[in-house]
């Protein structure tokens, strides 16, 4: 697909400078930026690094909510009582 972009001169210059610094064609750099920042509708299609970042953020946001049960809570009698026999 071909798209024509009319960028402000300072934005175009910044992209050209970055492309030159990375040693890649301007078109490739802009394509990378657009693909990396596209809107996501399916969380299964996130790049692995982004998925991992979001997953770790979720884990960290719930770190204070962890309930630690005593070992006895996992014993059969604690779970079933007299009904498991």
N, C-alpha and C positions, 0 to 999 in steps of 0.2 A: 504494500500500500504506500502510496506517495502522498505526503502532506506538505504544504507550504506554510511555514511559520513566519510571522512578522514580529520579530523580537526587538525590544528596545536596544539601541546600540551598546549600552553598557552590559546588558545581559549577553548579547551575542559575543562581545569581546571577552567576557568572562568564560564562556563556553569554549571559544577558540583557544584562549590561553590554557585552559584545563586540558583540552584535547592535545594541544602541542606538548604540554608537560608530560602527559601520559604516553605520547607517541602513537596516538590512535587518530583515525579520521574523525572529523567533527560529526559526521552523520552517525558513526558508531557510538560516540559518546552520548549524543542526544537520544539515540535509540535505547541505550542502557538506562539512562535517567528516566525515560518515559516508562519503560517496562518495569523498572524497580519501584516506581511510584504510582502504578496504575491502581485504580480502585478495585478492591477485592470484594467479590460477592460470595465466593466459596472459600471458607477458611482452610479447606483441604488443599487449596492450590497456592498457599503461601510458600515463599521460599523457606527452606529449612531453617536458616538463621533467624528469620523473622518469627517463624512458628516457635522456635526454641526461646527466643526473647520473650514472647507473649506468655508462653507456658511458665517460664521461670518467674515472670512478674506475677502471674496468678498464684503460684506456689508461695512466693514471698508475701503476697497480700493476705494469705490465710495462715501465716506462720504462727500467729498468736492465738489461733482458734483450735489448736491441736489438743485433743483430749487424750490423756494417758490413762489407760485402764490398768488395774492391778492384774497380775497373772491369774488370780483366782477367777476373774471374769471370763476367762477363756476355757475354764474347765467344764466338762460335760455336765456335771451336776448343777453348776451355776446357770447354764443355758437351759437345760431341760427340767431340772428339778427331779421330781419323782415320775415324770411322764415318759421318760425314755426307756423304761424297763419293761 
